[in-house]
């Protein structure tokens, strides 16, 4: 299996899996493997706020998270 890395030595490719990262902080923002893709979003504290997955561009899963002032997570919407 071949691996690819960015200029900060963060993994960007593992075989057929492609990993997309935020250029500012290196956090994982999405992956692609064949026709399956997913994406992740974060708030200013680096906490996960949403995740979604698609097959051939058609949505199959999506979830959004909210956090209270103490950082506790709750599910806002699930599709």
Secondary structure, 3 states (H helix, E strand, C coil): CCEEECCCCCEEEECCEEEEECCCCCCEEEEEECCEEEEEEECCCCCEEEEEEEECCEEEEEEEEEECCCCCEEEEEEC
